[in-house]
Amino acid sequence: MASLKALKIRIGSVKSTQKITKAMKMVAAAKLRRAQEAAIAGRPYAERLEAVMASLASKVTVSENSPKLLAGTGKDQVHLLVVATSERGLAGAFNTNIVRAARKKAEELERQGKTVRFYLAGKKGRVLRRFYPDAIVADHELGQHKMLGFQQAREVADDLIARFEAGEFDVAHLFYAKFQSALVQIPTGQQIIPVSVPTSTVAAANDGDAAVEYEPDEEAILAELLPRNVAIQVFRAMQENAASEQGSRMTAMDNATRNAGDMIKRLSIQYNRARQAAITTELVEIISGAEAL
Protein backbone atom coordinates (compact mmCIF):
# COMPACT_ATOMS: atom_id res chain seq x y z
CA MET A 1 0.00 0.00 0.00
CA ALA A 2 1.26 3.48 -0.86
CA SER A 3 2.51 5.62 1.99
CA LEU A 4 0.37 8.40 3.44
CA LYS A 5 2.72 11.05 2.08
CA ALA A 6 2.61 9.59 -1.44
CA LEU A 7 -1.19 9.40 -1.35
CA LYS A 8 -1.46 12.98 -0.12
CA ILE A 9 0.84 14.21 -2.91
CA ARG A 10 -1.15 12.30 -5.51
CA ILE A 11 -4.47 13.69 -4.26
CA GLY A 12 -3.05 17.22 -4.47
CA SER A 13 -1.82 16.55 -8.01
CA VAL A 14 -5.21 15.25 -9.16
CA LYS A 15 -6.96 18.25 -7.57
CA SER A 16 -4.66 20.59 -9.50
CA THR A 17 -5.45 18.73 -12.72
CA GLN A 18 -9.16 18.95 -11.95
CA LYS A 19 -8.91 22.73 -11.59
CA ILE A 20 -7.18 22.97 -14.98
CA THR A 21 -9.73 20.76 -16.78
CA LYS A 22 -12.60 22.67 -15.19
CA ALA A 23 -11.13 25.98 -16.34
CA MET A 24 -10.56 24.61 -19.86
CA LYS A 25 -14.17 23.44 -19.97
CA MET A 26 -15.40 26.92 -19.08
CA VAL A 27 -13.15 28.54 -21.70
CA ALA A 28 -14.30 26.07 -24.36
CA ALA A 29 -17.95 26.72 -23.46
CA ALA A 30 -17.43 30.46 -23.87
CA LYS A 31 -15.69 30.01 -27.23
CA LEU A 32 -18.26 27.45 -28.39
CA ARG A 33 -21.11 29.94 -28.43
CA ARG A 34 -19.31 32.35 -30.75
CA ALA A 35 -17.98 29.57 -32.97
CA GLN A 36 -21.40 27.93 -33.19
CA GLU A 37 -23.06 31.20 -34.18
CA ALA A 38 -20.42 31.77 -36.88
CA ALA A 39 -20.79 28.24 -38.27
CA ILE A 40 -24.59 28.42 -38.39
CA ALA A 41 -24.55 31.91 -39.89
CA GLY A 42 -22.15 30.81 -42.64
CA ARG A 43 -24.11 27.75 -43.74
CA PRO A 44 -26.88 29.49 -45.76
CA TYR A 45 -24.37 31.40 -47.91
CA ALA A 46 -22.23 28.32 -48.60
CA GLU A 47 -25.28 26.17 -49.36
CA ARG A 48 -26.88 28.82 -51.57
CA LEU A 49 -23.64 29.35 -53.49
CA GLU A 50 -23.45 25.61 -54.00
CA ALA A 51 -27.03 25.68 -55.33
CA VAL A 52 -26.23 28.53 -57.69
CA MET A 53 -23.19 26.62 -58.95
CA ALA A 54 -25.43 23.61 -59.52
CA SER A 55 -27.92 25.68 -61.50
CA LEU A 56 -25.22 27.24 -63.67
CA ALA A 57 -23.31 23.99 -64.18
CA SER A 58 -26.49 22.21 -65.28
CA LYS A 59 -26.94 24.79 -68.07
CA VAL A 60 -23.39 24.64 -69.41
CA THR A 61 -22.10 22.10 -71.90
CA VAL A 62 -18.64 21.08 -70.75
CA SER A 63 -16.06 21.61 -73.48
CA GLU A 64 -12.37 22.36 -73.85
CA ASN A 65 -13.18 26.05 -73.37
CA SER A 66 -14.98 25.45 -70.07
CA PRO A 67 -13.26 26.53 -66.83
CA LYS A 68 -10.89 23.83 -65.65
CA LEU A 69 -12.44 23.85 -62.17
CA LEU A 70 -15.67 22.69 -63.79
CA ALA A 71 -14.40 20.44 -66.59
CA GLY A 72 -11.55 18.87 -64.63
CA THR A 73 -8.35 17.52 -66.13
CA GLY A 74 -10.08 14.74 -68.02
CA LYS A 75 -8.50 12.18 -65.70
CA ASP A 76 -9.39 10.62 -62.35
CA GLN A 77 -6.09 9.11 -61.27
CA VAL A 78 -4.50 11.40 -58.67
CA HIS A 79 -6.68 12.33 -55.68
CA LEU A 80 -5.69 15.00 -53.17
CA LEU A 81 -7.27 14.68 -49.72
CA VAL A 82 -7.39 18.03 -47.92
CA VAL A 83 -7.52 17.18 -44.20
CA ALA A 84 -8.64 20.14 -42.07
CA THR A 85 -7.87 19.63 -38.37
CA SER A 86 -7.17 21.83 -35.36
CA GLU A 87 -3.87 23.28 -34.18
CA ARG A 88 -4.35 22.08 -30.60
CA GLY A 89 -5.19 18.81 -28.92
CA LEU A 90 -7.19 17.95 -25.79
CA ALA A 91 -10.37 17.90 -27.85
CA GLY A 92 -11.48 14.31 -27.43
CA ALA A 93 -11.84 12.32 -30.65
CA PHE A 94 -12.39 15.42 -32.81
CA ASN A 95 -9.13 15.25 -34.80
CA THR A 96 -8.96 11.46 -34.70
CA ASN A 97 -12.36 11.11 -36.37
CA ILE A 98 -11.41 13.47 -39.21
CA VAL A 99 -8.13 11.64 -39.82
CA ARG A 100 -9.93 8.30 -39.68
CA ALA A 101 -12.44 9.45 -42.32
CA ALA A 102 -9.60 10.62 -44.58
CA ARG A 103 -7.74 7.32 -44.16
CA LYS A 104 -10.88 5.36 -44.97
CA LYS A 105 -11.31 7.35 -48.18
CA ALA A 106 -7.63 6.88 -49.03
CA GLU A 107 -7.85 3.11 -48.58
CA GLU A 108 -10.97 3.00 -50.75
CA LEU A 109 -9.24 4.96 -53.53
CA GLU A 110 -6.09 2.84 -53.33
CA ARG A 111 -8.16 -0.32 -53.73
CA GLN A 112 -9.42 1.23 -56.97
CA GLY A 113 -5.84 1.74 -58.14
CA LYS A 114 -5.81 5.52 -57.61
CA THR A 115 -2.87 7.59 -56.40
CA VAL A 116 -3.57 9.35 -53.10
CA ARG A 117 -1.87 12.45 -51.74
CA PHE A 118 -2.59 14.56 -48.66
CA TYR A 119 -2.79 18.29 -48.03
CA LEU A 120 -2.72 19.04 -44.30
CA ALA A 121 -4.46 22.15 -42.94
CA GLY A 122 -3.82 22.06 -39.20
CA LYS A 123 -1.07 20.56 -37.02
CA LYS A 124 -3.08 17.60 -35.75
CA GLY A 125 -3.33 16.15 -39.23
CA ARG A 126 0.41 15.39 -39.11
CA VAL A 127 -0.38 12.00 -37.60
CA LEU A 128 -0.98 10.94 -41.22
CA ARG A 129 2.80 11.07 -41.74
CA ARG A 130 3.01 7.79 -39.81
CA PHE A 131 0.86 6.03 -42.40
CA TYR A 132 1.67 7.99 -45.57
CA PRO A 133 5.18 9.47 -45.09
CA ASP A 134 5.72 10.05 -48.81
CA ALA A 135 2.22 11.22 -49.73
CA ILE A 136 2.13 14.58 -47.89
CA VAL A 137 2.38 17.39 -50.47
CA ALA A 138 1.76 20.35 -48.12
CA ASP A 139 1.52 21.15 -44.42
CA HIS A 140 -0.39 24.41 -44.00
CA GLU A 141 -0.24 25.70 -40.42
CA LEU A 142 -3.01 27.93 -39.11
CA GLY A 143 -1.63 28.50 -35.62
CA GLN A 144 0.01 31.82 -36.52
CA HIS A 145 -3.45 33.36 -36.89
CA LYS A 146 -5.16 34.36 -33.66
CA MET A 147 -8.57 34.23 -35.34
CA LEU A 148 -9.31 32.40 -38.58
CA GLY A 149 -11.06 34.42 -41.25
CA PHE A 150 -11.90 34.27 -44.91
CA GLN A 151 -8.40 35.46 -45.83
CA GLN A 152 -6.87 32.26 -44.43
CA ALA A 153 -9.41 30.17 -46.32
CA ARG A 154 -8.58 32.12 -49.48
CA GLU A 155 -4.88 31.34 -49.02
CA VAL A 156 -5.57 27.62 -48.80
CA ALA A 157 -7.99 27.75 -51.74
CA ASP A 158 -5.56 29.71 -53.94
CA ASP A 159 -2.80 27.21 -53.15
CA LEU A 160 -5.09 24.30 -54.02
CA ILE A 161 -6.21 25.92 -57.28
CA ALA A 162 -2.60 26.70 -58.25
CA ARG A 163 -1.61 23.09 -57.65
CA PHE A 164 -4.62 21.91 -59.66
CA GLU A 165 -3.75 24.23 -62.54
CA ALA A 166 -0.18 22.90 -62.43
CA GLY A 167 -1.48 19.35 -62.85
CA GLU A 168 -0.42 18.02 -59.44
CA PHE A 169 -3.76 16.25 -58.93
CA ASP A 170 -7.02 15.51 -60.72
CA VAL A 171 -9.58 15.51 -57.88
CA ALA A 172 -9.55 17.16 -54.44
CA HIS A 173 -11.64 16.07 -51.45
CA LEU A 174 -12.07 18.18 -48.31
CA PHE A 175 -12.43 16.53 -44.88
CA TYR A 176 -13.68 18.30 -41.77
CA ALA A 177 -16.12 17.83 -38.86
CA LYS A 178 -19.64 19.18 -39.33
CA PHE A 179 -20.99 20.65 -36.10
CA GLN A 180 -24.26 19.25 -34.79
CA SER A 181 -24.02 19.85 -31.07
CA ALA A 182 -21.46 19.90 -28.27
CA LEU A 183 -21.79 16.12 -28.14
CA VAL A 184 -22.07 15.35 -31.86
CA GLN A 185 -19.61 16.29 -34.61
CA ILE A 186 -19.91 14.42 -37.88
CA PRO A 187 -16.73 13.76 -39.96
CA THR A 188 -17.59 14.94 -43.46
CA GLY A 189 -15.89 14.59 -46.82
CA GLN A 190 -16.83 16.42 -50.01
CA GLN A 191 -15.31 16.87 -53.43
CA ILE A 192 -14.36 20.48 -54.06
CA ILE A 193 -12.19 20.26 -57.20
CA PRO A 194 -13.50 19.89 -59.83
CA VAL A 195 -16.85 21.14 -58.56
CA SER A 196 -19.21 18.23 -57.97
CA VAL A 197 -22.75 19.02 -56.89
CA PRO A 198 -25.22 16.36 -55.67
CA THR A 199 -28.30 15.76 -57.80
CA SER A 200 -30.52 16.85 -54.92
CA THR A 201 -28.81 20.24 -54.91
CA VAL A 202 -29.33 20.59 -58.66
CA ALA A 203 -33.02 19.80 -58.24
CA ALA A 204 -33.35 22.34 -55.44
CA ALA A 205 -31.62 24.97 -57.53
CA ASN A 206 -33.96 24.37 -60.44
CA ASP A 207 -37.17 24.47 -58.38
CA GLY A 208 -39.70 27.03 -59.50
CA ASP A 209 -39.07 26.64 -63.25
CA ALA A 210 -38.30 30.35 -63.48
CA ALA A 211 -36.89 31.64 -66.75
CA VAL A 212 -33.52 33.22 -65.98
CA GLU A 213 -31.35 35.08 -68.44
CA TYR A 214 -27.71 35.50 -67.39
CA GLU A 215 -25.60 38.53 -68.20
CA PRO A 216 -22.81 37.81 -68.99
CA ASP A 217 -23.19 34.18 -70.08
CA GLU A 218 -23.06 31.18 -67.76
CA GLU A 219 -19.43 30.29 -68.53
CA ALA A 220 -18.19 33.80 -67.70
CA ILE A 221 -20.07 33.71 -64.41
CA LEU A 222 -18.69 30.25 -63.63
CA ALA A 223 -15.13 31.40 -64.30
CA GLU A 224 -15.61 34.05 -61.61
CA LEU A 225 -17.58 31.98 -59.12
CA LEU A 226 -15.72 28.67 -59.26
CA PRO A 227 -12.57 29.88 -57.41
CA ARG A 228 -14.76 31.73 -54.90
CA ASN A 229 -16.78 28.56 -54.33
CA VAL A 230 -13.61 26.63 -53.44
CA ALA A 231 -12.62 29.35 -50.94
CA ILE A 232 -16.12 29.43 -49.46
CA GLN A 233 -16.19 25.66 -48.98
CA VAL A 234 -12.77 25.77 -47.28
CA PHE A 235 -13.95 28.65 -45.08
CA ARG A 236 -17.11 26.74 -44.22
CA ALA A 237 -14.98 23.74 -43.20
CA MET A 238 -12.88 26.00 -40.96
CA GLN A 239 -15.99 27.44 -39.29
CA GLU A 240 -17.52 24.01 -38.77
CA ASN A 241 -14.21 22.74 -37.39
CA ALA A 242 -13.92 25.69 -34.99
CA ALA A 243 -17.34 24.96 -33.49
CA SER A 244 -16.78 21.20 -33.47
CA GLU A 245 -13.39 21.58 -31.79
CA GLN A 246 -14.75 23.68 -28.94
CA GLY A 247 -17.76 21.41 -28.49
CA SER A 248 -15.56 18.33 -28.40
CA ARG A 249 -13.08 20.01 -26.05
CA MET A 250 -15.84 21.11 -23.68
CA THR A 251 -17.19 17.56 -23.55
CA ALA A 252 -13.72 16.05 -23.11
CA MET A 253 -12.80 18.46 -20.31
CA ASP A 254 -16.13 17.83 -18.58
CA ASN A 255 -15.45 14.10 -18.66
CA ALA A 256 -11.90 14.67 -17.44
CA THR A 257 -13.17 16.81 -14.55
CA ARG A 258 -15.64 14.10 -13.55
CA ASN A 259 -12.99 11.40 -13.78
CA ALA A 260 -10.65 13.48 -11.63
CA GLY A 261 -13.40 13.85 -9.03
CA ASP A 262 -13.94 10.09 -8.99
CA MET A 263 -10.21 9.49 -8.61
CA ILE A 264 -10.00 11.99 -5.75
CA LYS A 265 -12.78 10.12 -3.94
CA ARG A 266 -11.02 6.76 -4.40
CA LEU A 267 -7.67 8.13 -3.29
CA SER A 268 -9.27 9.87 -0.29
CA ILE A 269 -10.85 6.59 0.82
CA GLN A 270 -7.53 4.82 0.37
CA TYR A 271 -5.75 7.59 2.32
CA ASN A 272 -8.26 7.46 5.20
CA ARG A 273 -8.00 3.68 5.44
CA ALA A 274 -4.20 3.83 5.49
CA ARG A 275 -4.32 6.59 8.13
CA GLN A 276 -6.75 4.61 10.28
CA ALA A 277 -4.57 1.52 9.97
CA ALA A 278 -1.52 3.51 11.04
CA ILE A 279 -3.37 4.97 14.06
CA THR A 280 -4.65 1.51 15.05
CA THR A 281 -1.12 0.09 14.86
CA GLU A 282 0.22 2.88 17.05
CA LEU A 283 -2.54 2.34 19.65
CA VAL A 284 -1.86 -1.40 19.76
CA GLU A 285 1.83 -0.72 20.30
CA ILE A 286 1.07 1.77 23.14
CA ILE A 287 -1.35 -0.61 24.86
CA SER A 288 1.07 -3.54 24.48
CA GLY A 289 3.86 -1.44 25.99
CA ALA A 290 1.64 -0.34 28.91
CA GLU A 291 0.65 -3.95 29.67
CA ALA A 292 4.26 -5.03 29.60
CA LEU A 293 5.05 -2.56 32.38
C-alpha positions in Angstrom: 0.0 0.0 0.0 1.3 3.5 -0.9 2.5 5.6 2.0 0.4 8.4 3.4 2.7 11.1 2.1 2.6 9.6 -1.4 -1.2 9.4 -1.4 -1.5 13.0 -0.1 0.8 14.2 -2.9 -1.1 12.3 -5.5 -4.5 13.7 -4.3 -3.0 17.2 -4.5 -1.8 16.6 -8.0 -5.2 15.2 -9.2 -7.0 18.2 -7.6 -4.7 20.6 -9.5 -5.5 18.7 -12.7 -9.2 18.9 -12.0 -8.9 22.7 -11.6 -7.2 23.0 -15.0 -9.7 20.8 -16.8 -12.6 22.7 -15.2 -11.1 26.0 -16.3 -10.6 24.6 -19.9 -14.2 23.4 -20.0 -15.4 26.9 -19.1 -13.1 28.5 -21.7 -14.3 26.1 -24.4 -17.9 26.7 -23.5 -17.4 30.5 -23.9 -15.7 30.0 -27.2 -18.3 27.4 -28.4 -21.1 29.9 -28.4 -19.3 32.4 -30.7 -18.0 29.6 -33.0 -21.4 27.9 -33.2 -23.1 31.2 -34.2 -20.4 31.8 -36.9 -20.8 28.2 -38.3 -24.6 28.4 -38.4 -24.6 31.9 -39.9 -22.2 30.8 -42.6 -24.1 27.7 -43.7 -26.9 29.5 -45.8 -24.4 31.4 -47.9 -22.2 28.3 -48.6 -25.3 26.2 -49.4 -26.9 28.8 -51.6 -23.6 29.4 -53.5 -23.4 25.6 -54.0 -27.0 25.7 -55.3 -26.2 28.5 -57.7 -23.2 26.6 -58.9 -25.4 23.6 -59.5 -27.9 25.7 -61.5 -25.2 27.2 -63.7 -23.3 24.0 -64.2 -26.5 22.2 -65.3 -26.9 24.8 -68.1 -23.4 24.6 -69.4 -22.1 22.1 -71.9 -18.6 21.1 -70.7 -16.1 21.6 -73.5 -12.4 22.4 -73.8 -13.2 26.1 -73.4 -15.0 25.4 -70.1 -13.3 26.5 -66.8 -10.9 23.8 -65.6 -12.4 23.9 -62.2 -15.7 22.7 -63.8 -14.4 20.4 -66.6 -11.6 18.9 -64.6 -8.4 17.5 -66.1 -10.1 14.7 -68.0 -8.5 12.2 -65.7 -9.4 10.6 -62.4 -6.1 9.1 -61.3 -4.5 11.4 -58.7 -6.7 12.3 -55.7 -5.7 15.0 -53.2 -7.3 14.7 -49.7 -7.4 18.0 -47.9 -7.5 17.2 -44.2 -8.6 20.1 -42.1 -7.9 19.6 -38.4 -7.2 21.8 -35.4 -3.9 23.3 -34.2 -4.3 22.1 -30.6 -5.2 18.8 -28.9 -7.2 17.9 -25.8 -10.4 17.9 -27.8 -11.5 14.3 -27.4 -11.8 12.3 -30.6 -12.4 15.4 -32.8 -9.1 15.3 -34.8 -9.0 11.5 -34.7 -12.4 11.1 -36.4 -11.4 13.5 -39.2 -8.1 11.6 -39.8 -9.9 8.3 -39.7 -12.4 9.5 -42.3 -9.6 10.6 -44.6 -7.7 7.3 -44.2 -10.9 5.4 -45.0 -11.3 7.3 -48.2 -7.6 6.9 -49.0 -7.9 3.1 -48.6 -11.0 3.0 -50.8 -9.2 5.0 -53.5 -6.1 2.8 -53.3 -8.2 -0.3 -53.7 -9.4 1.2 -57.0 -5.8 1.7 -58.1 -5.8 5.5 -57.6 -2.9 7.6 -56.4 -3.6 9.3 -53.1 -1.9 12.4 -51.7 -2.6 14.6 -48.7 -2.8 18.3 -48.0 -2.7 19.0 -44.3 -4.5 22.1 -42.9 -3.8 22.1 -39.2 -1.1 20.6 -37.0 -3.1 17.6 -35.8 -3.3 16.1 -39.2 0.4 15.4 -39.1 -0.4 12.0 -37.6 -1.0 10.9 -41.2 2.8 11.1 -41.7 3.0 7.8 -39.8 0.9 6.0 -42.4 1.7 8.0 -45.6 5.2 9.5 -45.1 5.7 10.0 -48.8 2.2 11.2 -49.7 2.1 14.6 -47.9 2.4 17.4 -50.5 1.8 20.3 -48.1 1.5 21.1 -44.4 -0.4 24.4 -44.0 -0.2 25.7 -40.4 -3.0 27.9 -39.1 -1.6 28.5 -35.6 0.0 31.8 -36.5 -3.4 33.4 -36.9 -5.2 34.4 -33.7 -8.6 34.2 -35.3 -9.3 32.4 -38.6 -11.1 34.4 -41.2 -11.9 34.3 -44.9 -8.4 35.5 -45.8 -6.9 32.3 -44.4 -9.4 30.2 -46.3 -8.6 32.1 -49.5 -4.9 31.3 -49.0 -5.6 27.6 -48.8 -8.0 27.8 -51.7 -5.6 29.7 -53.9 -2.8 27.2 -53.1 -5.1 24.3 -54.0 -6.2 25.9 -57.3 -2.6 26.7 -58.2 -1.6 23.1 -57.7 -4.6 21.9 -59.7 -3.8 24.2 -62.5 -0.2 22.9 -62.4 -1.5 19.3 -62.8 -0.4 18.0 -59.4 -3.8 16.3 -58.9 -7.0 15.5 -60.7 -9.6 15.5 -57.9 -9.6 17.2 -54.4 -11.6 16.1 -51.5 -12.1 18.2 -48.3 -12.4 16.5 -44.9 -13.7 18.3 -41.8 -16.1 17.8 -38.9 -19.6 19.2 -39.3 -21.0 20.7 -36.1 -24.3 19.3 -34.8 -24.0 19.9 -31.1 -21.5 19.9 -28.3 -21.8 16.1 -28.1 -22.1 15.3 -31.9 -19.6 16.3 -34.6 -19.9 14.4 -37.9 -16.7 13.8 -40.0 -17.6 14.9 -43.5 -15.9 14.6 -46.8 -16.8 16.4 -50.0 -15.3 16.9 -53.4 -14.4 20.5 -54.1 -12.2 20.3 -57.2 -13.5 19.9 -59.8 -16.9 21.1 -58.6 -19.2 18.2 -58.0 -22.8 19.0 -56.9 -25.2 16.4 -55.7 -28.3 15.8 -57.8 -30.5 16.8 -54.9 -28.8 20.2 -54.9 -29.3 20.6 -58.7 -33.0 19.8 -58.2 -33.4 22.3 -55.4 -31.6 25.0 -57.5 -34.0 24.4 -60.4 -37.2 24.5 -58.4 -39.7 27.0 -59.5 -39.1 26.6 -63.3 -38.3 30.4 -63.5 -36.9 31.6 -66.8 -33.5 33.2 -66.0 -31.3 35.1 -68.4 -27.7 35.5 -67.4 -25.6 38.5 -68.2 -22.8 37.8 -69.0 -23.2 34.2 -70.1 -23.1 31.2 -67.8 -19.4 30.3 -68.5 -18.2 33.8 -67.7 -20.1 33.7 -64.4 -18.7 30.3 -63.6 -15.1 31.4 -64.3 -15.6 34.0 -61.6 -17.6 32.0 -59.1 -15.7 28.7 -59.3 -12.6 29.9 -57.4 -14.8 31.7 -54.9 -16.8 28.6 -54.3 -13.6 26.6 -53.4 -12.6 29.3 -50.9 -16.1 29.4 -49.5 -16.2 25.7 -49.0 -12.8 25.8 -47.3 -14.0 28.7 -45.1 -17.1 26.7 -44.2 -15.0 23.7 -43.2 -12.9 26.0 -41.0 -16.0 27.4 -39.3 -17.5 24.0 -38.8 -14.2 22.7 -37.4 -13.9 25.7 -35.0 -17.3 25.0 -33.5 -16.8 21.2 -33.5 -13.4 21.6 -31.8 -14.8 23.7 -28.9 -17.8 21.4 -28.5 -15.6 18.3 -28.4 -13.1 20.0 -26.0 -15.8 21.1 -23.7 -17.2 17.6 -23.5 -13.7 16.0 -23.1 -12.8 18.5 -20.3 -16.1 17.8 -18.6 -15.5 14.1 -18.7 -11.9 14.7 -17.4 -13.2 16.8 -14.5 -15.6 14.1 -13.5 -13.0 11.4 -13.8 -10.6 13.5 -11.6 -13.4 13.9 -9.0 -13.9 10.1 -9.0 -10.2 9.5 -8.6 -10.0 12.0 -5.7 -12.8 10.1 -3.9 -11.0 6.8 -4.4 -7.7 8.1 -3.3 -9.3 9.9 -0.3 -10.9 6.6 0.8 -7.5 4.8 0.4 -5.8 7.6 2.3 -8.3 7.5 5.2 -8.0 3.7 5.4 -4.2 3.8 5.5 -4.3 6.6 8.1 -6.7 4.6 10.3 -4.6 1.5 10.0 -1.5 3.5 11.0 -3.4 5.0 14.1 -4.6 1.5 15.1 -1.1 0.1 14.9 0.2 2.9 17.0 -2.5 2.3 19.6 -1.9 -1.4 19.8 1.8 -0.7 20.3 1.1 1.8 23.1 -1.3 -0.6 24.9 1.1 -3.5 24.5 3.9 -1.4 26.0 1.6 -0.3 28.9 0.7 -4.0 29.7 4.3 -5.0 29.6 5.0 -2.6 32.4 
